[in-house]
Amino acid sequence: MSSWRSWHRPLVLFAGAMAVMTVVSAVGLIFDDRVLAGAAIWFKPFKFAVSFVVYALALAWMLTLVTRGRRLGWWAGTLVALSSLTEMAIITGQVIRGKRSHFNHATPFDETLFNAMAVTVVILWTSTLVVAILLMRARITDRASAWAIRSGVLLALVGAGFGFLMTQPTPEQRAAGNLDTADVIGAHSVGVPDGGPSMPLTGWSTTGGDLRIPHFIGMHALQLLPLFLLALVSLAPRFPRLRDARIRLRLVLVASGAYAAVVALVTWQALRGRPLIHPDGATLGAAALIVVASAVGALGALRPAPAGQRTGTSPESASAQKEFAS
């Protein structure tokens, strides 16, 4: 892995700013007892700041792997940093004012801020798509690394895309028939109002569906799938079979498929208005299928190559493995 000094500088600086914002928000959670939409008012900027730290650092590292279109990649990463910084500035400003940042149409000013946030999200999504395309075209020697990185960024795009679903009027809001004058349009929850009973730490609904779940899980594939490969590389000295680049590749493919299936499952669960911690029979059945299919896939992936095809770890693969783990 390349030195962090070569990582995309604007994204690294943005991650540092969000680390500071995490501390500021934590202080706000301790000393500011205001509550908005059923949650501590500083909870939203705290969650966003933590999420942006890991997202920005992962993207800053991935941009060092781009081999063609590096200038375009630099500008795409810079737009991610600037758009995300603008979004956080709006969220924090609304917290200071004691107002909702998301779905707020109460006044022309609040609506303008929310529309500005929508623009930043579009810019962030489009810029990440550009990075994904550049990574798809990059020459990454180790195929397992290439798949972990590319699958991660593509699933992150899918996860980010769920944010657009949240901005649409809910069936209850449409039924009320006052979309032109409503103070709030859109919601995180499905089937229940926002601000109801929720899980600790995440704030996800415990009584209805919640689109923040697939949004969160999808976006953080950007970090988790490369970390999965890093774990495989770290375990290779103790488990010789993992030294085989083909086995690592197959395991990464299984993990990517399982991750995508989990994102699809929690999306389906949320859209049906079912809370994460109270799954119905259909959800449990689908989850069981994912577990069985993943286990079968993992066992198949660990199957050693026939004796005549065993070549061990090639010098190129060994070099890529060492670089990824360093």
N, C-alpha and C positions, 0 to 999 in steps of 0.2 A: 504494500500500500504506500502511495506517495506521501511525502512529508506534508503535514498540514499547512506548511508555509506556501506550498504550491496550490492549495485549494483556492476556489473562487473567492477573492477577497471581499467583494460586497456582501456575499452570503454569509461569510464568516463574521463580518462586522455586524450584520443584522442578527445573527445568532447570539453574539455577545450582548447586543442591545436587548434582545428578548430574555436573556439570562438575568439581566438587571431588572427587566420588567417583571420577571417571575418573583423576584425578591420584593419589589414594590407592591405587587398584587397580594403577596402573602402578608405583608404588613397591613395592607388594607383589610384583608380578611380578619385580622386580629383586632384592629382598632376601629373599624367602621362597621357598625351593626346594621346598616341599612339593608333591606331585603327588596328585591325586584323580581317579579314573575316567579315568586316562590323560592328564590335562591339568594344567597348572600351576593350583594351587588358586585363585589370584586372577584367572584368565582369565575365569571366568563373570561375576563382578561388573564386571569391566572392560567386557566386551561389553554387558552390560545397561545400564551407566551411559551408554556412548556412544549406544546405541540410544534410551534414554529422553531424552537431551538433544535429539536432532533430532525425536523424536516429540512431545515436550511443546511445543517451540517452534512446530512446525507447527500443532498443535491450538490453541495460545494465539492465534496469528494468525487462524486460521479462525473462531474464536469472535467476532472483531470484525466478521465479515461477516453474522452472524445478525441478522435484522431483526424476527423475531417470536419470542417466547418467550426473550428475552435472560436473564431471571432463571433460567429452567430451564436454559439453556445454561451460565450461570455455575456453578450447582450441579453440573451434569454434569462440567464441566471440573475443578471442585474435587475431585469424587470420583475422577476419573482421577488427579489428583496425589496424593491421600491413599492410594489403594489401591496405586499404583505405589511410593510411598515405603515403605509397609508391606512390600511384596514385597522391595524392595531391602534393607530392614533385616533381614529374615529370611535372605536370601541371604548378606549380609555376616556376620551372626551365626553362621551355619553354617560359613562359611569360617574364622572365628576359632576355632571349636570343632574344625575339621578334619573336618567332616561334610558329606555330600551335602545339598543343599537340595531338589533335585527327585527325585521318585519314592522318597523315603526313608521306609520303614516299619519300620526296624530296631528302634526303641523307641517307646513310647507318646508320648514328648515329640517325637521326630523326626516321627512320623506327624501329630501335632497341628500342628506347624509347616507341614508340607506341605499339610495340609488348609486351614490358614489362607491359604496362598498360593493355593490353588485358589479360595477365596472372593474374594481380591483380584482375581484374573484375571477372574472372572465380573463383578465390579463394574466393572472397567476396560472390559470388552467391552460391557456394557450401557450404560454412560455414553457410550462412543464412539458406540454406536448412536443414542442420544438426540441427540448432536451431529449425526450424519449426517442424521437426520430433520429437524432444525431447518435444516440447510444446504439440504436438498432444498426446503424451503418458503421459503427466503430470497429476497429480490428482489436478484439480482445482475445488473447491467445488461448486462455483456458475457457473451454466451452461451458463448464459449470458456472464459472464466474459471470460469463456473458448472460446466461439464462437467468441467474439470480438477480442481476442488476436490471435486465430488461423487463423481466416479469414484475419485479418490484415497482418500477416506474410506471408500467402500464396499469397495474392494479391501483396504484396511487391516483392515476388519472380517473379511473372509474370511481374510486372513493370520493375524490373531490367533486366529481360530477353530481353526486347525491345532494350537494348543497343547493343545486338548482331546483330540485324537487321541493325543498323546504320553503322556497319563496312563493310557491303556487298557493292560491286560496284553498283552504280545506273545504270538504263537503259541507261542513257546518257553516262556514263563512259564506259559501255560495248560497246556501239555503236561506240565510238571513237576508240576502238580497240588498245589502247596503255597502257593496264593495267600494262605491265612489266616496263614501263618507266614513268608512271604518277606520279606526285608529290602528288596528293590527291586521295585517294580511300576510298569511303564511304561518307556519308553525314547525317546531321540531317533532312534536308528538303526532300520532295518528290514532284517531278514535277517542281521544281524551284531550282536554285543554292543556296547554302548556302551564307549567307551574304547579302541577299536582304532586303526589307522592313520588319520590325519586330515590335512586340508589346513591349511597354515599360516594364521595370522591368524583364519580362521573356525572352525576345529576341526571342519568337516564331514567325515563319513566318506568315505574313499577306497576302501572295500571293499564297501560296501552302501548302501542308500538312507538318506536323512537328512531327516526331517520339518522340521528347522530351516530348510531351504532355502526351501520355499514359505512358511513362517512369516515368515522375514526379508524375502523379496522382496515378499510381499503387504503386510506392515505398512508398508514404506517407499514404497509407492505414494502414501502421504499426502504425502510430500515430492517425489517424483520427477515426478509428473504436473504439479503446479503449476510446478515448475522447468522442465519441458519447455515449457510455455506462456511462461514468463518468457524462455526462450531465443528463442522465436519473436518475442516483442515486442522483444527486444534486437536481433535481426537485421533487423527491419522497415526501419530506415533504409537498409540496404545492399541489401535485396531487396524492391523495391516490392510484389511480389505478396503478401508477408506482411502488408502494411498492410490488406488486405481482411479484414474480420472474419469473413466466411463461409469463407474459405480457412483461417484460423486455427482456426475451429470444426471444420472437416472434419479437419484435421490432428490436433487434440486427440482427436477421436472415433476416428481410426485408431490413434493412440498408446494410447488407453485399451483398445481392442479387442486390440491386440497385447500389451499388458501383461497383460491378463486371460488371454490364450492362453498366455503364458509361465508364469504362475502355475499354470495347469492342467497344462501340460507337466511342470514340475518336480515337481508333486504326483504325477502319474501315474508319473513316473520313480522317485520316492522310494518310493511304495507297492509298486512292483514289485521293490524291493530293489536298484536300480541306482544306483551312485555318479554324482555330477554329472560328474566328469571322465573317466568311462569309459562314455559312452552307447552303447547298442546300436543296431542298425539301425533299429528302430521309433522310438526317440527321435530319431535323426538325421533320419529321414524326416518326422516330425511337425514338427521344428524347421525343416526346409527349407520346409515348407508355410507355416509362420508367417512366415518371412522373405519368401517370394514374395508371399503375400497382403498383407503389410504394405507391401511395395514398390509393388505394384499400387495399393493403397489410397492411399498417399502421392502417387503420380503423378496419380491421379484427383482427389485433394484439391487439388492444385496447379493443376488446370485452371482457367483464368480464366473468369469468367462471360461469357455472350454480350454483345456490344457494347451491345445495347439494355438490358441489365440491370445494367451496371456503374455503380455509384453511388459507388465509392470507399469511404472510411471515413466512416461517419456521425459527426456531432458527438458523439452519445451513446457510440458505440463508441470514438471517439478519446479521450474523457474517461476511459472505463473502462480503456483501454489505458495511458494516462498514469498513472492511479492504481495500476494493477497493477505497472508497472515502476518507480515512484518509490520 
